[in-house]
């Protein structure tokens, strides 16, 4: 997904993308707390090659953020849904304001 595509998504669109393995990985990360993908896979009982792409997708959607590094591995944390929702609302307000100012 390209940055411009993400920018144009609304919170309701993001919610529709949080299904299946994405939802499981998000919930497990929220439950475990900041983790590497390897730690998260072990905690969730999932294959590492299942977890890594889902974490990347969740990062692209703004539901997961990098929280540091552990050697070569990133440490990721789940962003609470209410924070993500507010970020999307703020971005929408800013876009609306910019549109009004450019008219």
Secondary structure by P-SEA (a helix, b strand, c coil): ccaaaaaaccaaaaaaaccaaaaaaaaaaaaaccccaaaaaaaacccccccaaaaaaaaaacccccccccccbbbbbbccaaaaaaaaaaaaaaaaaaaaaac
